[in-house]
Amino acid sequence: MTSQSRHPQPGVPKAPRQSWLGLLATGCRAMALLTAQGVERVFQLQKPEGREHLRRLLNWEEFDEVRDSRRSILLDTLYESIIFAVGKGFPWREVAQVVKFTEELLKETKGCSITEAVTILGNKLRDYQGQFNTTHLLALCDYFHNTFIRHYKLYQYVLGQDRDVNLTVANLEVCTPPQPLPLAEGKDREVWKHEQQLEGLSTAEVQKRTNMLLLKGALRLEQQHLLRETFSRLPGQQHQTLNREELEKLINEAIHIQIECLKELLQYEIQITFDILDLKLQKKTLNLNAPIPPLVPIAGQSGQDEALKLSKTNKGKKAKAKK
């Protein structure tokens, strides 16, 4: 795949420019090759092949459609004139004359005002009275008024203005999207969203319980650390007998440490319990209001009975929840 930009890139050659008059002059010299059989073949081919065949009939050199957009647009204009003429029922000989008419009109109106272009178109139609009957001449007049004259400034700008175009061509790797799963393995959107909500609540509940276990472990370690600090502050040598007052103080401090740790643990356990109960209530509410999956076509009366029973069960659950 290629990507284009208008920034210059070293090493990328510019497309050679050729004036549209030069192109039309080349085409006019090749008009002898544009026969009834030639334009018939152009029409019979698909558009890409038909345009290429027309290019060869006009004796144009091969060109890059991207880099030489002016020549590409000019070839499109001539090709569309063939499609128009055939669509209006022109004989094949006259179709070739329509292409010639188009080339001459583009060449003669180069740099003219729109008023002058209308005059040139009228004069050329009179010049070609011997080539077409009245019906075809009127159709040709309408065609160029509705296309060329209506968008005359655009034609002049595109085909008459020299442009300095720099293109950058880069190769890009395009990754195709992954192969979709079979439809039989798919889920209804609402059912999928419901399952995701339930999964989120279950994950939150597991996280709460995990936090409780972690807190218990942390409080146990903190309790042991505080008790060690308390024992380390005892006066006297190790294994020395404590008097009654020192022993009572030691026991009171140890009891205080245990009570504070237990108090903190109980407060957290109560909060966690309420949180878990709230999550369970949310899950219960979601289950009572679970979306009913779309019923797939089931062959046989037994399949229809099962589908009807499933629908009644879900309605019963919702009624109980409201009570």
C-alpha positions as CSV (number, residue, x, y, z in Angstrom):
1,M,0.0,0.0,0.0
2,T,1.3,3.5,-0.8
3,S,0.8,6.8,1.0
4,Q,1.2,10.2,-0.7
5,S,2.2,13.6,0.8
6,R,3.1,17.0,-0.7
7,H,6.5,17.2,1.0
8,P,9.6,16.7,-1.2
9,Q,11.7,13.7,-0.6
10,P,15.3,13.4,-1.7
11,G,15.8,10.8,-4.4
12,V,12.2,10.8,-5.6
13,P,12.1,12.2,-9.2
14,K,9.5,14.7,-10.1
15,A,6.9,13.7,-12.7
16,P,7.6,15.2,-16.1
17,R,5.2,18.0,-16.9
18,Q,3.7,18.4,-20.3
19,S,1.2,21.1,-21.3
20,W,-2.3,20.0,-22.2
21,L,-1.9,21.6,-25.6
22,G,1.0,19.2,-26.2
23,L,-1.1,16.3,-25.1
24,L,-4.0,17.3,-27.3
25,A,-1.6,17.9,-30.3
26,T,-0.3,14.4,-29.9
27,G,-3.9,13.1,-29.7
28,C,-5.0,15.0,-32.8
29,R,-2.1,13.5,-34.8
30,A,-3.4,10.1,-33.7
31,M,-7.0,10.8,-34.6
32,A,-6.6,8.7,-37.7
33,L,-6.1,5.6,-35.5
34,L,-9.4,6.3,-33.6
35,T,-11.8,4.4,-35.8
36,A,-15.3,3.1,-35.2
37,Q,-13.9,-0.3,-34.3
38,G,-11.5,1.3,-31.9
39,V,-14.1,3.3,-29.8
40,E,-16.4,0.2,-29.9
41,R,-13.6,-1.8,-28.3
42,V,-13.0,0.9,-25.7
43,F,-16.7,0.8,-24.7
44,Q,-16.8,-3.0,-24.5
45,L,-13.9,-3.1,-22.0
46,Q,-14.2,-2.3,-18.3
47,K,-13.3,1.3,-17.4
48,P,-9.6,0.7,-16.4
49,E,-8.9,-1.5,-19.5
50,G,-11.0,0.8,-21.7
51,R,-9.0,3.9,-20.6
52,E,-5.8,2.1,-21.3
53,H,-6.9,1.0,-24.7
54,L,-8.0,4.6,-25.5
55,R,-4.5,5.8,-24.4
56,R,-2.9,3.5,-26.9
57,L,-5.3,4.5,-29.7
58,L,-4.4,8.2,-29.0
59,N,-0.7,7.2,-29.2
60,W,0.0,8.6,-25.7
61,E,3.0,7.4,-23.8
62,E,2.5,5.5,-20.6
63,F,2.2,7.7,-17.5
64,D,1.8,7.5,-13.7
65,E,-1.8,8.2,-12.8
66,V,-0.8,9.6,-9.4
67,R,2.1,11.8,-10.5
68,D,0.6,13.0,-13.8
69,S,-2.9,13.8,-12.6
70,R,-3.5,16.3,-15.5
71,R,-3.0,13.7,-18.2
72,S,-5.2,11.3,-16.1
73,I,-8.0,13.9,-16.0
74,L,-7.7,14.6,-19.7
75,L,-8.0,10.9,-20.5
76,D,-11.0,10.6,-18.2
77,T,-12.7,13.5,-20.1
78,L,-12.2,11.8,-23.5
79,Y,-13.3,8.4,-22.1
80,E,-16.5,9.9,-20.6
81,S,-17.3,11.5,-24.0
82,I,-17.3,8.0,-25.5
83,I,-19.6,6.7,-22.8
84,F,-21.9,9.7,-23.3
85,A,-22.1,9.2,-27.1
86,V,-22.8,5.5,-26.9
87,G,-25.5,6.1,-24.2
88,K,-27.2,8.5,-26.5
89,G,-27.3,6.1,-29.4
90,F,-24.6,7.6,-31.6
91,P,-23.3,5.3,-34.4
92,W,-19.8,4.1,-33.8
93,R,-18.4,6.3,-36.5
94,E,-20.0,9.4,-34.9
95,V,-18.7,8.3,-31.4
96,A,-15.1,8.7,-32.8
97,Q,-16.1,12.1,-34.1
98,V,-17.3,13.1,-30.6
99,V,-13.9,12.3,-29.2
100,K,-12.3,14.5,-31.9
101,F,-14.9,17.2,-31.1
102,T,-13.9,17.1,-27.4
103,E,-10.2,17.3,-28.1
104,E,-10.6,20.3,-30.4
105,L,-12.9,22.1,-28.0
106,L,-10.4,21.7,-25.1
107,K,-7.6,22.9,-27.3
108,E,-9.4,25.9,-28.8
109,T,-10.8,27.2,-25.4
110,K,-7.4,27.2,-23.7
111,G,-7.1,30.6,-21.8
112,C,-10.4,31.9,-23.0
113,S,-13.1,33.5,-21.0
114,I,-16.4,31.6,-20.4
115,T,-18.2,33.9,-22.9
116,E,-15.6,33.1,-25.5
117,A,-15.8,29.4,-24.7
118,V,-19.6,29.5,-25.3
119,T,-19.0,31.2,-28.6
120,I,-16.4,28.6,-29.6
121,L,-18.7,25.8,-28.7
122,G,-21.5,27.2,-30.8
123,N,-19.2,27.7,-33.8
124,K,-17.9,24.1,-33.5
125,L,-21.4,22.7,-33.3
126,R,-22.2,24.5,-36.6
127,D,-18.9,23.1,-38.1
128,Y,-20.0,19.6,-37.2
129,Q,-23.6,19.9,-38.6
130,G,-22.6,17.6,-41.5
131,Q,-21.2,15.0,-39.1
132,F,-24.3,14.6,-36.8
133,N,-28.0,14.7,-37.3
134,T,-30.1,17.3,-35.5
135,T,-31.0,15.1,-32.5
136,H,-27.4,14.0,-31.8
137,L,-26.2,17.6,-32.3
138,L,-28.6,18.9,-29.7
139,A,-27.6,16.1,-27.3
140,L,-23.9,17.0,-27.9
141,C,-24.7,20.7,-27.1
142,D,-26.6,19.8,-23.9
143,Y,-23.7,17.5,-22.8
144,F,-21.0,20.2,-23.1
145,H,-23.2,22.9,-21.6
146,N,-23.9,20.7,-18.5
147,T,-20.3,19.5,-18.1
148,F,-17.6,21.6,-19.7
149,I,-19.3,25.0,-19.6
150,R,-20.9,24.5,-16.2
151,H,-17.5,23.7,-14.7
152,Y,-15.4,25.7,-17.1
153,K,-13.3,27.5,-14.5
154,L,-12.4,24.2,-12.9
155,Y,-11.4,22.7,-16.3
156,Q,-9.2,25.8,-17.0
157,Y,-7.6,25.6,-13.6
158,V,-6.8,21.9,-13.7
159,L,-5.8,21.6,-17.3
160,G,-4.4,25.1,-17.9
161,Q,-2.4,25.8,-14.7
162,D,1.1,24.5,-14.3
163,R,1.6,22.9,-10.9
164,D,4.8,22.0,-9.0
165,V,3.8,18.8,-7.3
166,N,6.2,16.8,-5.1
167,L,5.0,13.4,-4.0
168,T,6.4,11.1,-1.4
169,V,5.7,7.4,-2.0
170,A,6.2,5.1,1.1
171,N,5.5,1.4,1.5
172,L,3.3,0.7,4.5
173,E,2.4,-2.7,6.0
174,V,-1.3,-3.0,6.5
175,C,-2.6,-5.6,9.0
176,T,-6.0,-7.0,8.3
177,P,-8.5,-7.3,11.1
178,P,-8.7,-10.6,13.0
179,Q,-11.0,-13.3,11.7
180,P,-14.4,-12.9,13.4
181,L,-15.7,-15.8,15.5
182,P,-18.7,-17.8,14.3
183,L,-22.0,-16.1,15.0
184,A,-23.1,-19.2,16.9
185,E,-20.4,-18.3,19.6
186,G,-21.6,-14.7,19.9
187,K,-23.7,-13.2,22.7
188,D,-26.4,-10.6,22.8
189,R,-25.0,-7.2,23.7
190,E,-27.2,-6.8,26.8
191,V,-26.4,-10.4,28.0
192,W,-22.7,-9.6,27.6
193,K,-23.0,-6.4,29.5
194,H,-24.9,-8.2,32.3
195,E,-22.2,-10.8,32.5
196,Q,-19.5,-8.2,32.7
197,Q,-21.3,-6.4,35.6
198,L,-21.6,-9.7,37.5
199,E,-17.9,-10.5,36.9
200,G,-16.9,-7.0,38.1
201,L,-18.9,-7.5,41.4
202,S,-17.4,-11.0,41.9
203,T,-13.9,-9.6,41.4
204,A,-14.6,-6.8,43.9
205,E,-15.8,-9.3,46.5
206,V,-12.7,-11.5,46.1
207,Q,-10.6,-8.3,46.5
208,K,-12.4,-7.4,49.7
209,R,-11.7,-10.9,51.2
210,T,-8.1,-10.7,50.1
211,N,-7.7,-7.4,51.8
212,M,-9.1,-8.8,55.0
213,L,-6.5,-11.6,55.0
214,L,-3.7,-9.2,54.3
215,L,-4.8,-6.9,57.2
216,K,-5.0,-9.8,59.6
217,G,-1.4,-10.7,58.8
218,A,-0.2,-7.1,59.1
219,L,-1.9,-6.6,62.5
220,R,-0.4,-9.8,63.8
221,L,3.1,-8.7,62.8
222,E,2.5,-5.2,64.3
223,Q,1.2,-6.8,67.6
224,Q,4.4,-9.0,67.8
225,H,6.6,-5.9,67.2
226,L,4.9,-3.8,69.9
227,L,5.1,-6.7,72.4
228,R,8.8,-7.1,71.7
229,E,9.4,-3.4,72.2
230,T,7.5,-3.6,75.5
231,F,9.5,-6.5,76.8
232,S,12.8,-4.8,75.7
233,R,12.1,-1.8,78.1
234,L,12.0,-4.0,81.2
235,P,14.6,-2.9,83.8
236,G,17.2,-5.2,85.2
237,Q,19.0,-8.2,83.8
238,Q,17.4,-11.0,81.8
239,H,15.8,-13.8,84.0
240,Q,15.7,-11.3,86.9
241,T,12.6,-11.7,89.1
242,L,10.0,-8.9,88.6
243,N,8.2,-7.3,91.5
244,R,4.5,-7.2,91.6
245,E,4.2,-3.6,90.3
246,E,6.5,-4.2,87.3
247,L,4.6,-7.4,86.4
248,E,1.2,-5.7,86.6
249,K,2.5,-2.9,84.3
250,L,3.8,-5.4,81.8
251,I,0.6,-7.4,81.7
252,N,-1.5,-4.2,81.3
253,E,0.6,-3.0,78.4
254,A,0.4,-6.4,76.7
255,I,-3.4,-6.5,77.1
256,H,-3.6,-2.9,75.8
257,I,-1.7,-3.8,72.7
258,Q,-3.8,-6.8,72.0
259,I,-7.1,-4.9,72.6
260,E,-6.0,-2.1,70.2
261,C,-5.1,-4.5,67.5
262,L,-8.3,-6.5,68.0
263,K,-10.3,-3.3,68.0
264,E,-8.8,-2.2,64.6
265,L,-9.3,-5.7,63.2
266,L,-13.0,-5.8,64.3
267,Q,-13.7,-2.4,62.8
268,Y,-12.3,-3.4,59.5
269,E,-14.0,-6.8,59.5
270,I,-17.4,-5.1,60.1
271,Q,-16.8,-2.6,57.3
272,I,-15.6,-5.4,54.9
273,T,-18.7,-7.5,55.9
274,F,-21.0,-4.7,55.0
275,D,-19.2,-4.1,51.7
276,I,-19.4,-7.8,50.8
277,L,-23.1,-7.9,51.7
278,D,-23.7,-4.9,49.5
279,L,-21.9,-6.6,46.6
280,K,-24.0,-9.7,47.1
281,L,-27.2,-7.7,47.1
282,Q,-26.1,-6.0,43.8
283,K,-25.4,-9.4,42.3
284,K,-28.9,-10.7,43.4
285,T,-30.6,-7.6,41.9
286,L,-28.7,-8.0,38.6
287,N,-29.7,-11.7,38.5
288,L,-33.4,-10.9,39.0
289,N,-33.2,-8.3,36.2
290,A,-31.1,-10.4,33.9
291,P,-31.9,-9.6,30.2
292,I,-33.7,-12.3,28.3
293,P,-31.5,-13.6,25.4
294,P,-33.1,-13.4,22.0
295,L,-34.9,-16.6,21.2
296,V,-33.3,-18.5,18.3
297,P,-35.6,-20.5,15.9
298,I,-36.2,-23.8,17.6
299,A,-37.7,-26.7,15.5
300,G,-40.6,-28.6,17.0
301,Q,-43.2,-27.9,19.7
302,S,-41.0,-29.0,22.5
303,G,-38.4,-26.3,21.7
304,Q,-41.2,-23.6,21.7
305,D,-42.5,-24.9,25.1
306,E,-38.9,-24.6,26.6
307,A,-38.6,-21.0,25.3
308,L,-42.0,-20.1,26.7
309,K,-41.1,-21.7,30.1
310,L,-37.9,-19.7,30.2
311,S,-39.7,-16.4,29.6
312,K,-42.3,-17.1,32.4
313,T,-39.5,-18.0,34.8
314,N,-37.8,-14.7,34.3
315,K,-41.1,-12.7,34.6
316,G,-41.8,-14.6,37.9
317,K,-38.4,-13.6,39.3
318,K,-39.0,-10.0,38.5
319,A,-42.4,-10.0,40.2
320,K,-41.0,-11.5,43.4
321,A,-38.3,-8.9,43.5
322,K,-40.9,-6.1,43.3
323,K,-42.8,-7.6,46.2
